């Protein structure tokens, strides 16, 4: 990358995937890398790696990443269940935690619907669990999206034959008029 924003590279992501797998921590790749995992190829550069983990594993993940030079990147939206760890080079891991009870009801943390945690993909040939394609699209409607989000949603919709959300069709009309 030509700018000064640190990038979470493919190599960085594979290191984290292998670390979590080695310690048998269940995780789901979310965000931009989650899109790329579903598509099984890197489509763009990413500033961070988003992962969803069970809240019971949060302290172990913190400990493992702290041993690799990561520490809390204090942000206004940080909480016990949503926090960012970064290393001295600026690599960031955005960690979202959740808890379900014995009946699979969400009871704590980021409100991932259970069925959203059912996607499968790969990062450079390494199999990973990720957010399901349908839920990636639904989650991308819940906030003010940008050009990267538009491209991510369009790629997922095309690859998995999912109807493009109306909000994104409108964005596409405006985006194409400007381009």
C-alpha positions as CSV (number, residue, x, y, z in Angstrom):
1,X,0.0,0.0,0.0
2,X,1.3,3.4,-0.9
3,X,-0.3,5.3,2.0
4,X,0.6,5.3,5.7
5,X,-2.5,3.4,6.9
6,X,-1.3,0.0,8.2
7,X,-2.8,-3.0,6.3
8,X,-3.9,-6.3,7.8
9,X,-2.2,-8.4,5.1
10,X,-2.9,-11.9,4.0
11,X,0.1,-13.1,5.9
12,X,-1.0,-11.3,9.1
13,X,-4.5,-12.9,8.8
14,X,-3.1,-16.4,8.2
15,X,-0.9,-16.0,11.3
16,X,-4.0,-15.1,13.4
17,X,-6.1,-17.9,11.9
18,X,-3.3,-20.5,12.6
19,X,-2.9,-19.2,16.2
20,X,-6.6,-19.5,17.0
21,X,-6.8,-22.9,15.3
22,X,-3.7,-24.1,17.2
23,X,-5.4,-23.2,20.5
24,X,-8.8,-24.7,19.3
25,X,-10.6,-21.4,19.7
26,X,-13.8,-21.3,17.7
27,X,-14.0,-18.1,15.6
28,X,-15.8,-16.6,12.7
29,X,-14.1,-14.2,10.2
30,X,-16.3,-11.1,9.8
31,X,-16.0,-7.8,8.0
32,X,-14.0,-7.3,4.8
33,X,-11.8,-10.4,5.4
34,X,-15.0,-12.4,6.0
35,X,-16.2,-11.3,2.5
36,X,-12.9,-12.3,1.0
37,X,-13.0,-15.7,2.8
38,X,-16.4,-16.4,1.4
39,X,-15.2,-15.4,-2.1
40,X,-12.0,-17.4,-1.4
41,X,-9.8,-14.6,-2.7
42,X,-8.6,-11.3,-1.5
43,X,-10.5,-8.5,-3.3
44,X,-9.0,-5.4,-1.6
45,X,-6.7,-4.3,1.1
46,X,-8.0,-4.3,4.7
47,X,-7.2,-2.1,7.6
48,X,-8.1,-4.7,10.2
49,X,-9.3,-8.3,10.8
50,X,-12.8,-8.7,12.3
51,X,-13.4,-11.9,14.2
52,X,-16.4,-13.1,16.2
53,X,-15.7,-15.4,19.2
54,X,-17.6,-16.7,22.1
55,X,-17.3,-14.4,25.1
56,X,-15.9,-17.2,27.2
57,X,-12.8,-17.2,25.0
58,X,-12.1,-13.4,25.1
59,X,-9.5,-13.5,27.8
60,X,-7.6,-16.4,26.2
61,X,-7.6,-14.6,22.9
62,X,-6.4,-11.4,24.6
63,X,-3.6,-13.3,26.3
64,X,-2.5,-15.0,23.0
65,X,-2.5,-11.8,21.1
66,X,-0.8,-9.8,23.9
67,X,2.0,-12.4,23.7
68,X,2.4,-11.4,20.0
69,X,2.6,-7.7,20.8
70,X,-1.0,-6.7,20.6
71,X,-2.7,-4.4,23.2
72,X,-5.9,-2.5,23.6
73,X,-6.5,0.2,21.1
74,X,-8.8,2.4,23.1
75,X,-11.8,3.6,21.2
76,X,-15.0,5.4,22.2
77,X,-17.1,2.3,21.2
78,X,-14.9,-0.2,23.1
79,X,-16.7,-2.5,25.5
80,X,-16.2,-5.8,27.2
81,X,-17.7,-7.5,24.1
82,X,-16.4,-5.3,21.3
83,X,-12.8,-4.2,21.4
84,X,-9.8,-3.7,19.1
85,X,-6.3,-4.9,19.7
86,X,-3.4,-3.5,17.8
87,X,0.3,-4.1,17.6
88,X,3.2,-1.6,17.4
89,X,3.0,-1.7,13.6
90,X,-0.7,-0.7,13.7
91,X,-2.2,-4.0,12.7
92,X,-5.7,-4.2,14.2
93,X,-7.9,-7.0,15.2
94,X,-11.5,-6.0,15.9
95,X,-13.0,-8.6,18.3
96,X,-16.7,-9.1,18.6
97,X,-17.9,-11.5,21.4
98,X,-21.2,-13.2,21.9
99,X,-22.8,-15.7,24.2
100,X,-25.7,-18.0,23.6
101,X,-27.5,-20.0,26.3
102,X,-28.1,-23.7,26.3
103,X,-31.2,-23.2,24.2
104,X,-29.2,-21.2,21.6
105,X,-30.7,-17.8,22.6
106,X,-28.4,-14.8,22.4
107,X,-27.9,-13.6,25.9
108,X,-24.8,-11.3,25.8
109,X,-22.5,-9.3,23.5
110,X,-22.9,-8.6,19.8
111,X,-26.3,-9.9,18.8
112,X,-25.2,-12.3,16.1
113,X,-28.2,-14.5,15.1
114,X,-27.1,-18.1,15.5
115,X,-27.8,-18.8,11.8
116,X,-25.4,-16.0,10.8
117,X,-22.5,-18.1,12.2
118,X,-22.8,-20.8,9.5
119,X,-20.6,-19.6,6.7
120,X,-17.6,-21.4,5.4
121,X,-14.7,-20.0,3.3
122,X,-11.0,-19.9,3.0
123,X,-8.1,-17.6,3.4
124,X,-5.3,-18.5,1.0
125,X,-6.5,-22.1,1.1
126,X,-6.9,-22.2,4.9
127,X,-10.5,-23.2,5.7
128,X,-12.3,-20.8,8.0
129,X,-15.7,-20.3,9.5
130,X,-17.3,-17.0,8.6
131,X,-20.5,-15.1,8.6
132,X,-22.9,-16.6,6.2
133,X,-23.3,-14.8,2.8
134,X,-27.0,-14.0,3.5
135,X,-26.2,-12.4,6.8
136,X,-23.2,-10.5,5.4
137,X,-25.6,-8.8,3.1
138,X,-28.1,-8.2,5.9
139,X,-25.4,-6.8,8.2
140,X,-24.2,-4.4,5.5
141,X,-27.6,-2.7,5.5
142,X,-27.6,-1.9,9.2
143,X,-25.2,1.1,8.9
144,X,-24.1,3.9,6.6
145,X,-22.1,2.1,4.0
146,X,-19.3,3.3,1.7
147,X,-17.8,2.3,-1.7
148,X,-15.9,-0.7,-0.2
149,X,-19.2,-2.0,1.4
150,X,-21.0,-1.6,-2.0
151,X,-18.3,-3.6,-3.8
152,X,-18.3,-6.2,-1.0
153,X,-22.1,-6.6,-1.1
154,X,-22.2,-6.7,-4.9
155,X,-19.5,-9.4,-5.0
156,X,-21.3,-11.5,-2.4
157,X,-24.7,-11.1,-4.1
158,X,-23.2,-12.0,-7.5
159,X,-21.2,-15.0,-6.2
160,X,-24.0,-16.5,-4.1
161,X,-26.9,-15.4,-6.3
162,X,-28.4,-13.2,-3.6
163,X,-30.7,-10.3,-4.6
164,X,-29.0,-7.0,-4.2
165,X,-30.6,-4.9,-1.4
166,X,-32.6,-1.9,-2.6
167,X,-30.4,0.4,-0.5
168,X,-27.4,-0.7,-2.6
169,X,-29.2,-0.5,-5.9
170,X,-29.8,3.2,-5.1
171,X,-26.2,3.6,-4.1
172,X,-25.2,2.0,-7.4
173,X,-27.3,4.5,-9.4
174,X,-25.7,7.5,-7.6
175,X,-22.2,5.9,-7.7
176,X,-22.5,5.2,-11.5
177,X,-23.7,8.8,-12.1
178,X,-20.7,10.2,-10.3
179,X,-18.3,7.9,-12.0
